[in-house]
Amino acid sequence: MGYEWGTDLFSSPHRFDVLGSLHEEPTDTRGLTEELSASRVTVQRHLNACGELGWVEKIDGRYELTAVGDLVYLSAKRFLDRLSALERHGPVVGTFADRDPAFDPLLLEEATVTVATPTNPHAPISHYRTAMTDSETSSVRGISPIVSDLFIEVHGRLLADGVETELIMPRSVLERVPEPEEPPPGAFTLRTLEDSVDFGLTLTDDAALVGRYEDGTFAACVENDTPAFREWVKDVYERYRERSTVVARD
């Protein structure tokens, strides 16, 4: 199961650091000692252990990773990066994992995560408003579990500017929304779901935003413009869209 190698690798932080240094560039014991600020004895002990495991070899007086050793380092680094993302964004990751159990926390590496706090409970709302106000998108696709003043303000302005908008909302929410005095512009398409949702998402031309809600309150906003994250959000949107129906415009 890899437990033995995991134990061997993480028995000391120096051992992982040795592999990381050699991943960047082969070097000798002296070079590693200077880079890692460890004693020569400590560095040599870890080099010997990694050599016995087949991760490191010595060629022409310098140590370098074997092909297996390089894969061990990269696999361990990815594992630690995932743990770090989970540690930083645990509650937010749960929102994504509820949509997709295979969600990769590394998709949040370059995300901007804004969480409501007791001293700034409106931080996610402010971030969303700013992001959408600054956006120069030509289209918006979204899912919303509620209708709020923020939503009406931000998306009403986008519609007025001619931004093509498609919105999915639960039928139970729509039934509580008063009829507008004027019909929305032609660029607006409303779709409805029979079941409820407990998250929100918005797709623009260049970015994706996902909202986490707690008891109907906007508790966290995640914004990311990386293609991988946007593609994941797009897939979620399309799955919900397939289950929705268009609301006829009277």
C-alpha atoms as an extended CHARMM CRD file, in Angstrom:
* protein
*
       250  EXT
         1         1  MET       CA              0.0000000000        0.0000000000        0.0000000000  PROA      1               0.0000000000
         2         2  GLY       CA              3.0240000000        2.3060000000        0.0350000000  PROA      2               0.0000000000
         3         3  TYR       CA              3.0020000000        2.8230000000        3.8220000000  PROA      3               0.0000000000
         4         4  GLU       CA              6.5880000000        1.6510000000        4.1420000000  PROA      4               0.0000000000
         5         5  TRP       CA              7.8890000000        4.0720000000        1.5620000000  PROA      5               0.0000000000
         6         6  GLY       CA              5.7500000000        6.8200000000        3.0520000000  PROA      6               0.0000000000
         7         7  THR       CA              7.2770000000        6.1490000000        6.4610000000  PROA      7               0.0000000000
         8         8  ASP       CA             10.7410000000        6.0950000000        4.9360000000  PROA      8               0.0000000000
         9         9  LEU       CA             10.1700000000        9.3720000000        3.1390000000  PROA      9               0.0000000000
        10        10  PHE       CA              8.5050000000       11.3260000000        5.9310000000  PROA      10              0.0000000000
        11        11  SER       CA             10.5870000000        9.9970000000        8.8080000000  PROA      11              0.0000000000
        12        12  SER       CA             12.3440000000       13.3680000000        8.6750000000  PROA      12              0.0000000000
        13        13  PRO       CA             11.5590000000       16.6120000000        6.8320000000  PROA      13              0.0000000000
        14        14  HSD       CA             15.1940000000       16.6390000000        5.7230000000  PROA      14              0.0000000000
        15        15  ARG       CA             14.6620000000       13.5300000000        3.6200000000  PROA      15              0.0000000000
        16        16  PHE       CA             11.9130000000       15.1270000000        1.5640000000  PROA      16              0.0000000000
        17        17  ASP       CA             14.0270000000       18.2830000000        1.2810000000  PROA      17              0.0000000000
        18        18  VAL       CA             16.9620000000       16.2210000000       -0.0030000000  PROA      18              0.0000000000
        19        19  LEU       CA             14.8050000000       14.7840000000       -2.7610000000  PROA      19              0.0000000000
        20        20  GLY       CA             13.4310000000       18.2290000000       -3.5480000000  PROA      20              0.0000000000
        21        21  SER       CA             16.8910000000       19.7160000000       -3.8660000000  PROA      21              0.0000000000
        22        22  LEU       CA             18.1010000000       16.9070000000       -6.1090000000  PROA      22              0.0000000000
        23        23  HSD       CA             14.9600000000       17.2270000000       -8.1910000000  PROA      23              0.0000000000
        24        24  GLU       CA             16.0760000000       20.7590000000       -9.0270000000  PROA      24              0.0000000000
        25        25  GLU       CA             19.7340000000       19.9380000000       -9.6530000000  PROA      25              0.0000000000
        26        26  PRO       CA             22.2360000000       17.1240000000       -8.9200000000  PROA      26              0.0000000000
        27        27  THR       CA             24.8370000000       18.1160000000       -6.3410000000  PROA      27              0.0000000000
        28        28  ASP       CA             27.3020000000       16.7280000000       -3.8110000000  PROA      28              0.0000000000
        29        29  THR       CA             27.0710000000       16.3380000000       -0.0510000000  PROA      29              0.0000000000
        30        30  ARG       CA             28.6270000000       19.7240000000        0.5740000000  PROA      30              0.0000000000
        31        31  GLY       CA             26.1410000000       21.4850000000       -1.6940000000  PROA      31              0.0000000000
        32        32  LEU       CA             23.1990000000       19.8010000000        0.0180000000  PROA      32              0.0000000000
        33        33  THR       CA             24.5750000000       20.6320000000        3.4540000000  PROA      33              0.0000000000
        34        34  GLU       CA             24.8120000000       24.3140000000        2.5800000000  PROA      34              0.0000000000
        35        35  GLU       CA             21.3880000000       24.4610000000        0.9280000000  PROA      35              0.0000000000
        36        36  LEU       CA             19.4880000000       22.6000000000        3.6450000000  PROA      36              0.0000000000
        37        37  SER       CA             21.3090000000       24.1480000000        6.6220000000  PROA      37              0.0000000000
        38        38  ALA       CA             21.7870000000       20.6590000000        8.0560000000  PROA      38              0.0000000000
        39        39  SER       CA             24.8540000000       18.8870000000        9.3070000000  PROA      39              0.0000000000
        40        40  ARG       CA             26.9620000000       16.9010000000        6.8640000000  PROA      40              0.0000000000
        41        41  VAL       CA             26.3330000000       13.7630000000        8.9110000000  PROA      41              0.0000000000
        42        42  THR       CA             22.5530000000       14.2470000000        8.7120000000  PROA      42              0.0000000000
        43        43  VAL       CA             22.5900000000       14.8710000000        4.9710000000  PROA      43              0.0000000000
        44        44  GLN       CA             24.8370000000       11.8770000000        4.3090000000  PROA      44              0.0000000000
        45        45  ARG       CA             22.6090000000        9.6290000000        6.4210000000  PROA      45              0.0000000000
        46        46  HSD       CA             19.5630000000       10.5780000000        4.3560000000  PROA      46              0.0000000000
        47        47  LEU       CA             21.4770000000       10.1930000000        1.1040000000  PROA      47              0.0000000000
        48        48  ASN       CA             22.5460000000        6.7080000000        2.1230000000  PROA      48              0.0000000000
        49        49  ALA       CA             18.9790000000        5.7690000000        3.0760000000  PROA      49              0.0000000000
        50        50  CYS       CA             17.5840000000        7.1190000000       -0.1900000000  PROA      50              0.0000000000
        51        51  GLY       CA             20.2950000000        5.2540000000       -2.0750000000  PROA      51              0.0000000000
        52        52  GLU       CA             19.3090000000        1.9700000000       -0.4300000000  PROA      52              0.0000000000
        53        53  LEU       CA             15.6820000000        2.6230000000       -1.4360000000  PROA      53              0.0000000000
        54        54  GLY       CA             16.7140000000        3.1740000000       -5.0420000000  PROA      54              0.0000000000
        55        55  TRP       CA             15.7250000000        6.8490000000       -5.0860000000  PROA      55              0.0000000000
        56        56  VAL       CA             19.2050000000        8.3950000000       -5.2960000000  PROA      56              0.0000000000
        57        57  GLU       CA             22.4060000000        7.4310000000       -7.0770000000  PROA      57              0.0000000000
        58        58  LYS       CA             25.9020000000        8.9120000000       -7.1290000000  PROA      58              0.0000000000
        59        59  ILE       CA             27.4070000000        9.6490000000      -10.5250000000  PROA      59              0.0000000000
        60        60  ASP       CA             30.7790000000       11.3250000000      -11.0120000000  PROA      60              0.0000000000
        61        61  GLY       CA             30.8620000000       12.5960000000       -7.4320000000  PROA      61              0.0000000000
        62        62  ARG       CA             27.3680000000       14.1100000000       -7.4780000000  PROA      62              0.0000000000
        63        63  TYR       CA             24.0760000000       12.7590000000       -6.2080000000  PROA      63              0.0000000000
        64        64  GLU       CA             21.0030000000       12.7520000000       -8.4230000000  PROA      64              0.0000000000
        65        65  LEU       CA             17.5470000000       11.2260000000       -8.3720000000  PROA      65              0.0000000000
        66        66  THR       CA             16.8090000000        8.0230000000      -10.1610000000  PROA      66              0.0000000000
        67        67  ALA       CA             13.7320000000        7.9150000000      -12.3760000000  PROA      67              0.0000000000
        68        68  VAL       CA             11.8650000000        6.2330000000       -9.5150000000  PROA      68              0.0000000000
        69        69  GLY       CA             13.1960000000        8.7360000000       -6.9930000000  PROA      69              0.0000000000
        70        70  ASP       CA             11.9770000000       11.6190000000       -9.1160000000  PROA      70              0.0000000000
        71        71  LEU       CA              8.4920000000       10.0930000000       -9.2540000000  PROA      71              0.0000000000
        72        72  VAL       CA              8.5510000000        9.5080000000       -5.4970000000  PROA      72              0.0000000000
        73        73  TYR       CA              9.3420000000       13.1930000000       -4.9320000000  PROA      73              0.0000000000
        74        74  LEU       CA              6.7030000000       14.4740000000       -7.3640000000  PROA      74              0.0000000000
        75        75  SER       CA              4.0350000000       12.1400000000       -5.9490000000  PROA      75              0.0000000000
        76        76  ALA       CA              4.8470000000       13.1920000000       -2.3830000000  PROA      76              0.0000000000
        77        77  LYS       CA              4.8640000000       16.8790000000       -3.3090000000  PROA      77              0.0000000000
        78        78  ARG       CA              1.4600000000       16.5910000000       -4.9620000000  PROA      78              0.0000000000
        79        79  PHE       CA              0.1390000000       14.7580000000       -1.9010000000  PROA      79              0.0000000000
        80        80  LEU       CA              1.4300000000       17.4840000000        0.4220000000  PROA      80              0.0000000000
        81        81  ASP       CA              0.0860000000       20.2280000000       -1.8320000000  PROA      81              0.0000000000
        82        82  ARG       CA             -3.3580000000       18.6120000000       -1.6730000000  PROA      82              0.0000000000
        83        83  LEU       CA             -3.1840000000       18.3790000000        2.1090000000  PROA      83              0.0000000000
        84        84  SER       CA             -2.1560000000       22.0230000000        2.2610000000  PROA      84              0.0000000000
        85        85  ALA       CA             -5.1420000000       23.0410000000        0.1080000000  PROA      85              0.0000000000
        86        86  LEU       CA             -7.4610000000       20.9960000000        2.3120000000  PROA      86              0.0000000000
        87        87  GLU       CA             -6.0000000000       22.5570000000        5.4480000000  PROA      87              0.0000000000
        88        88  ARG       CA             -6.4260000000       26.1130000000        4.1050000000  PROA      88              0.0000000000
        89        89  HSD       CA             -9.8270000000       25.6750000000        2.4800000000  PROA      89              0.0000000000
        90        90  GLY       CA            -11.4400000000       22.6790000000        4.1860000000  PROA      90              0.0000000000
        91        91  PRO       CA            -15.0180000000       24.0350000000        4.5070000000  PROA      91              0.0000000000
        92        92  VAL       CA            -14.9500000000       25.4150000000        0.9720000000  PROA      92              0.0000000000
        93        93  VAL       CA            -13.5880000000       22.1550000000       -0.4480000000  PROA      93              0.0000000000
        94        94  GLY       CA            -16.5950000000       20.4200000000        1.0880000000  PROA      94              0.0000000000
        95        95  THR       CA            -18.8880000000       22.4760000000       -1.1330000000  PROA      95              0.0000000000
        96        96  PHE       CA            -17.0730000000       21.2240000000       -4.2190000000  PROA      96              0.0000000000
        97        97  ALA       CA            -16.7980000000       17.6490000000       -3.0020000000  PROA      97              0.0000000000
        98        98  ASP       CA            -20.5700000000       17.5610000000       -2.4760000000  PROA      98              0.0000000000
        99        99  ARG       CA            -20.9340000000       18.2470000000       -6.2000000000  PROA      99              0.0000000000
       100       100  ASP       CA            -18.1250000000       15.8790000000       -7.2350000000  PROA      100             0.0000000000
       101       101  PRO       CA            -16.4960000000       13.4070000000       -4.7960000000  PROA      101             0.0000000000
       102       102  ALA       CA            -13.4650000000       13.2970000000       -7.1060000000  PROA      102             0.0000000000
       103       103  PHE       CA            -12.8820000000       17.0700000000       -6.8550000000  PROA      103             0.0000000000
       104       104  ASP       CA             -9.1480000000       17.8270000000       -6.7570000000  PROA      104             0.0000000000
       105       105  PRO       CA             -8.2480000000       20.3800000000       -4.0370000000  PROA      105             0.0000000000
       106       106  LEU       CA             -5.3180000000       21.4600000000       -6.1980000000  PROA      106             0.0000000000
       107       107  LEU       CA             -7.8360000000       23.2660000000       -8.4140000000  PROA      107             0.0000000000
       108       108  LEU       CA             -7.9530000000       25.8630000000       -5.6210000000  PROA      108             0.0000000000
       109       109  GLU       CA             -4.2150000000       26.5650000000       -5.7020000000  PROA      109             0.0000000000
       110       110  GLU       CA             -4.6200000000       29.8270000000       -7.6170000000  PROA      110             0.0000000000
       111       111  ALA       CA             -8.1200000000       30.6640000000       -6.4060000000  PROA      111             0.0000000000
       112       112  THR       CA             -9.1220000000       33.7270000000       -4.4420000000  PROA      112             0.0000000000
       113       113  VAL       CA            -11.1650000000       32.4740000000       -1.4910000000  PROA      113             0.0000000000
       114       114  THR       CA            -13.1390000000       35.0610000000        0.4830000000  PROA      114             0.0000000000
       115       115  VAL       CA            -14.8470000000       33.8260000000        3.6440000000  PROA      115             0.0000000000
       116       116  ALA       CA            -17.3130000000       35.6460000000        5.8950000000  PROA      116             0.0000000000
       117       117  THR       CA            -15.9600000000       36.3700000000        9.3630000000  PROA      117             0.0000000000
       118       118  PRO       CA            -17.5740000000       37.7710000000       12.5080000000  PROA      118             0.0000000000
       119       119  THR       CA            -15.8000000000       41.0780000000       11.8730000000  PROA      119             0.0000000000
       120       120  ASN       CA            -16.5310000000       41.1300000000        8.1350000000  PROA      120             0.0000000000
       121       121  PRO       CA            -19.6420000000       39.0400000000        7.4200000000  PROA      121             0.0000000000
       122       122  HSD       CA            -20.1880000000       40.7120000000        4.0360000000  PROA      122             0.0000000000
       123       123  ALA       CA            -16.7330000000       39.9540000000        2.6170000000  PROA      123             0.0000000000
       124       124  PRO       CA            -17.9770000000       37.3050000000        0.1250000000  PROA      124             0.0000000000
       125       125  ILE       CA            -20.7770000000       39.5740000000       -1.0700000000  PROA      125             0.0000000000
       126       126  SER       CA            -18.3660000000       42.4780000000       -1.5580000000  PROA      126             0.0000000000
       127       127  HSD       CA            -15.9540000000       40.2770000000       -3.4690000000  PROA      127             0.0000000000
       128       128  TYR       CA            -18.6820000000       38.9610000000       -5.7600000000  PROA      128             0.0000000000
       129       129  ARG       CA            -20.0180000000       42.4460000000       -6.4670000000  PROA      129             0.0000000000
       130       130  THR       CA            -16.5410000000       43.7510000000       -7.3150000000  PROA      130             0.0000000000
       131       131  ALA       CA            -15.6690000000       40.7550000000       -9.4860000000  PROA      131             0.0000000000
       132       132  MET       CA            -18.8480000000       41.0110000000      -11.5230000000  PROA      132             0.0000000000
       133       133  THR       CA            -18.7210000000       44.7960000000      -11.7630000000  PROA      133             0.0000000000
       134       134  ASP       CA            -15.1570000000       44.6700000000      -13.0830000000  PROA      134             0.0000000000
       135       135  SER       CA            -15.9030000000       41.8430000000      -15.5040000000  PROA      135             0.0000000000
       136       136  GLU       CA            -16.0000000000       42.6500000000      -19.2130000000  PROA      136             0.0000000000
       137       137  THR       CA            -17.7760000000       39.4260000000      -20.0940000000  PROA      137             0.0000000000
       138       138  SER       CA            -20.2300000000       39.1180000000      -22.9630000000  PROA      138             0.0000000000
       139       139  SER       CA            -22.1790000000       36.2990000000      -21.3050000000  PROA      139             0.0000000000
       140       140  VAL       CA            -23.0510000000       34.9720000000      -17.8610000000  PROA      140             0.0000000000
       141       141  ARG       CA            -24.2890000000       31.5310000000      -16.8940000000  PROA      141             0.0000000000
       142       142  GLY       CA            -25.2340000000       30.8530000000      -13.3250000000  PROA      142             0.0000000000
       143       143  ILE       CA            -26.9700000000       28.8370000000      -10.6450000000  PROA      143             0.0000000000
       144       144  SER       CA            -28.4270000000       30.6020000000       -7.6300000000  PROA      144             0.0000000000
       145       145  PRO       CA            -30.1680000000       29.0920000000       -4.5860000000  PROA      145             0.0000000000
       146       146  ILE       CA            -31.7350000000       32.4360000000       -3.6170000000  PROA      146             0.0000000000
       147       147  VAL       CA            -32.8120000000       35.8000000000       -4.9890000000  PROA      147             0.0000000000
       148       148  SER       CA            -31.1240000000       38.6250000000       -3.1120000000  PROA      148             0.0000000000
       149       149  ASP       CA            -30.7550000000       42.3790000000       -3.4600000000  PROA      149             0.0000000000
       150       150  LEU       CA            -27.1360000000       41.7610000000       -4.4480000000  PROA      150             0.0000000000
       151       151  PHE       CA            -28.1840000000       39.3990000000       -7.1930000000  PROA      151             0.0000000000
       152       152  ILE       CA            -30.7750000000       41.7990000000       -8.5780000000  PROA      152             0.0000000000
       153       153  GLU       CA            -28.3540000000       44.7280000000       -8.4080000000  PROA      153             0.0000000000
       154       154  VAL       CA            -25.3760000000       43.0390000000      -10.0450000000  PROA      154             0.0000000000
       155       155  HSD       CA            -27.1220000000       41.0020000000      -12.7070000000  PROA      155             0.0000000000
       156       156  GLY       CA            -29.6790000000       43.6820000000      -13.4640000000  PROA      156             0.0000000000
       157       157  ARG       CA            -26.8080000000       45.9940000000      -14.3460000000  PROA      157             0.0000000000
       158       158  LEU       CA            -25.2040000000       43.3340000000      -16.5590000000  PROA      158             0.0000000000
       159       159  LEU       CA            -28.4690000000       42.7170000000      -18.3740000000  PROA      159             0.0000000000
       160       160  ALA       CA            -28.9100000000       46.4390000000      -18.9240000000  PROA      160             0.0000000000
       161       161  ASP       CA            -25.4420000000       46.4670000000      -20.4960000000  PROA      161             0.0000000000
       162       162  GLY       CA            -26.5050000000       43.7480000000      -22.9410000000  PROA      162             0.0000000000
       163       163  VAL       CA            -24.7260000000       40.8220000000      -21.3050000000  PROA      163             0.0000000000
       164       164  GLU       CA            -26.3880000000       37.5730000000      -22.3950000000  PROA      164             0.0000000000
       165       165  THR       CA            -27.5080000000       35.7940000000      -19.2220000000  PROA      165             0.0000000000
       166       166  GLU       CA            -28.7780000000       32.2990000000      -18.4670000000  PROA      166             0.0000000000
       167       167  LEU       CA            -29.8190000000       31.5590000000      -14.9020000000  PROA      167             0.0000000000
       168       168  ILE       CA            -30.9030000000       28.3460000000      -13.1940000000  PROA      168             0.0000000000
       169       169  MET       CA            -32.9340000000       28.5760000000       -9.9710000000  PROA      169             0.0000000000
       170       170  PRO       CA            -35.0180000000       26.1460000000       -7.8940000000  PROA      170             0.0000000000
       171       171  ARG       CA            -38.7370000000       26.3420000000       -8.6000000000  PROA      171             0.0000000000
       172       172  SER       CA            -39.4600000000       26.7900000000       -4.8920000000  PROA      172             0.0000000000
       173       173  VAL       CA            -37.4070000000       30.0000000000       -4.9470000000  PROA      173             0.0000000000
       174       174  LEU       CA            -39.0010000000       31.3470000000       -8.1060000000  PROA      174             0.0000000000
       175       175  GLU       CA            -42.4680000000       30.8510000000       -6.6590000000  PROA      175             0.0000000000
       176       176  ARG       CA            -41.6130000000       33.3320000000       -3.8960000000  PROA      176             0.0000000000
       177       177  VAL       CA            -40.2510000000       36.0100000000       -6.2300000000  PROA      177             0.0000000000
       178       178  PRO       CA            -42.6950000000       38.8240000000       -7.1100000000  PROA      178             0.0000000000
       179       179  GLU       CA            -43.4670000000       39.4030000000      -10.7710000000  PROA      179             0.0000000000
       180       180  PRO       CA            -41.2270000000       42.1270000000      -12.2530000000  PROA      180             0.0000000000
       181       181  GLU       CA            -42.8710000000       45.3370000000      -13.3600000000  PROA      181             0.0000000000
       182       182  GLU       CA            -41.1400000000       45.0060000000      -16.7150000000  PROA      182             0.0000000000
       183       183  PRO       CA            -40.0180000000       41.8120000000      -18.4520000000  PROA      183             0.0000000000
       184       184  PRO       CA            -36.2510000000       41.1950000000      -18.4820000000  PROA      184             0.0000000000
       185       185  PRO       CA            -34.3520000000       42.0530000000      -21.6740000000  PROA      185             0.0000000000
       186       186  GLY       CA            -34.2300000000       39.5880000000      -24.5510000000  PROA      186             0.0000000000
       187       187  ALA       CA            -30.7450000000       38.4120000000      -23.5720000000  PROA      187             0.0000000000
       188       188  PHE       CA            -32.1320000000       36.7760000000      -20.4250000000  PROA      188             0.0000000000
       189       189  THR       CA            -33.0530000000       33.0860000000      -20.1710000000  PROA      189             0.0000000000
       190       190  LEU       CA            -34.4210000000       31.6390000000      -16.9600000000  PROA      190             0.0000000000
       191       191  ARG       CA            -34.3650000000       27.9200000000      -16.2470000000  PROA      191             0.0000000000
       192       192  THR       CA            -35.7900000000       26.1290000000      -13.2140000000  PROA      192             0.0000000000
       193       193  LEU       CA            -35.0260000000       23.0080000000      -11.2050000000  PROA      193             0.0000000000
       194       194  GLU       CA            -37.5290000000       20.9150000000       -9.3210000000  PROA      194             0.0000000000
       195       195  ASP       CA            -35.0330000000       20.1990000000       -6.5470000000  PROA      195             0.0000000000
       196       196  SER       CA            -33.2400000000       22.6980000000       -4.3140000000  PROA      196             0.0000000000
       197       197  VAL       CA            -29.5800000000       23.7180000000       -4.4270000000  PROA      197             0.0000000000
       198       198  ASP       CA            -27.3460000000       24.8760000000       -1.6000000000  PROA      198             0.0000000000
       199       199  PHE       CA            -24.5950000000       26.5620000000       -3.6010000000  PROA      199             0.0000000000
       200       200  GLY       CA            -24.2160000000       29.1770000000       -6.2940000000  PROA      200             0.0000000000
       201       201  LEU       CA            -21.9760000000       29.4580000000       -9.3140000000  PROA      201             0.0000000000
       202       202  THR       CA            -21.3000000000       31.9950000000      -12.0460000000  PROA      202             0.0000000000
       203       203  LEU       CA            -19.4410000000       31.4910000000      -15.3120000000  PROA      203             0.0000000000
       204       204  THR       CA            -18.1430000000       34.4660000000      -17.2620000000  PROA      204             0.0000000000
       205       205  ASP       CA            -16.0570000000       34.5040000000      -20.4330000000  PROA      205             0.0000000000
       206       206  ASP       CA            -12.8300000000       34.3420000000      -18.4700000000  PROA      206             0.0000000000
       207       207  ALA       CA            -13.4950000000       33.1720000000      -14.9200000000  PROA      207             0.0000000000
       208       208  ALA       CA            -15.6680000000       31.1180000000      -12.6010000000  PROA      208             0.0000000000
       209       209  LEU       CA            -17.0740000000       31.9770000000       -9.1800000000  PROA      209             0.0000000000
       210       210  VAL       CA            -18.6240000000       29.5530000000       -6.7210000000  PROA      210             0.0000000000
       211       211  GLY       CA            -20.5410000000       30.5270000000       -3.6040000000  PROA      211             0.0000000000
       212       212  ARG       CA            -20.9640000000       28.5210000000       -0.4320000000  PROA      212             0.0000000000
       213       213  TYR       CA            -24.1780000000       29.1890000000        1.4870000000  PROA      213             0.0000000000
       214       214  GLU       CA            -25.0060000000       28.5190000000        5.1330000000  PROA      214             0.0000000000
       215       215  ASP       CA            -28.7050000000       28.7110000000        6.0110000000  PROA      215             0.0000000000
       216       216  GLY       CA            -29.2920000000       30.9070000000        2.9760000000  PROA      216             0.0000000000
       217       217  THR       CA            -26.4120000000       33.2540000000        3.8030000000  PROA      217             0.0000000000
       218       218  PHE       CA            -23.5510000000       33.8450000000        1.3850000000  PROA      218             0.0000000000
       219       219  ALA       CA            -20.7000000000       32.4590000000        3.4930000000  PROA      219             0.0000000000
       220       220  ALA       CA            -17.8010000000       32.1270000000        1.0410000000  PROA      220             0.0000000000
       221       221  CYS       CA            -16.9130000000       33.1240000000       -2.4980000000  PROA      221             0.0000000000
       222       222  VAL       CA            -14.2990000000       31.3160000000       -4.5970000000  PROA      222             0.0000000000
       223       223  GLU       CA            -13.0070000000       33.0150000000       -7.7430000000  PROA      223             0.0000000000
       224       224  ASN       CA            -10.5980000000       31.3960000000      -10.1600000000  PROA      224             0.0000000000
       225       225  ASP       CA             -9.6950000000       32.1170000000      -13.7830000000  PROA      225             0.0000000000
       226       226  THR       CA             -7.5860000000       29.0160000000      -14.4680000000  PROA      226             0.0000000000
       227       227  PRO       CA             -8.8840000000       26.8950000000      -17.3760000000  PROA      227             0.0000000000
       228       228  ALA       CA             -8.9740000000       23.7070000000      -15.2640000000  PROA      228             0.0000000000
       229       229  PHE       CA            -11.1470000000       25.2280000000      -12.5400000000  PROA      229             0.0000000000
       230       230  ARG       CA            -13.4200000000       26.9550000000      -15.0240000000  PROA      230             0.0000000000
       231       231  GLU       CA            -13.8690000000       23.6830000000      -16.9260000000  PROA      231             0.0000000000
       232       232  TRP       CA            -14.8150000000       21.8890000000      -13.7000000000  PROA      232             0.0000000000
       233       233  VAL       CA            -17.4090000000       24.5700000000      -12.8810000000  PROA      233             0.0000000000
       234       234  LYS       CA            -18.7170000000       24.4090000000      -16.4440000000  PROA      234             0.0000000000
       235       235  ASP       CA            -19.2230000000       20.6350000000      -16.1320000000  PROA      235             0.0000000000
       236       236  VAL       CA            -21.1980000000       21.1310000000      -12.9020000000  PROA      236             0.0000000000
       237       237  TYR       CA            -23.3190000000       23.8070000000      -14.5470000000  PROA      237             0.0000000000
       238       238  GLU       CA            -24.0860000000       21.6030000000      -17.5430000000  PROA      238             0.0000000000
       239       239  ARG       CA            -25.1580000000       18.7020000000      -15.3180000000  PROA      239             0.0000000000
       240       240  TYR       CA            -27.6890000000       20.9240000000      -13.5610000000  PROA      240             0.0000000000
       241       241  ARG       CA            -28.7540000000       22.5350000000      -16.8170000000  PROA      241             0.0000000000
       242       242  GLU       CA            -29.6430000000       19.1370000000      -18.2900000000  PROA      242             0.0000000000
       243       243  ARG       CA            -32.0820000000       18.6060000000      -15.4090000000  PROA      243             0.0000000000
       244       244  SER       CA            -33.6400000000       22.0650000000      -15.7100000000  PROA      244             0.0000000000
       245       245  THR       CA            -36.4020000000       23.4380000000      -17.9230000000  PROA      245             0.0000000000
       246       246  VAL       CA            -36.8490000000       26.8280000000      -19.5320000000  PROA      246             0.0000000000
       247       247  VAL       CA            -39.3650000000       29.1480000000      -17.8700000000  PROA      247             0.0000000000
       248       248  ALA       CA            -41.7590000000       30.5210000000      -20.4700000000  PROA      248             0.0000000000
       249       249  ARG       CA            -41.7820000000       34.3160000000      -20.7610000000  PROA      249             0.0000000000
       250       250  ASP       CA            -45.2300000000       35.8260000000      -20.6490000000  PROA      250             0.0000000000
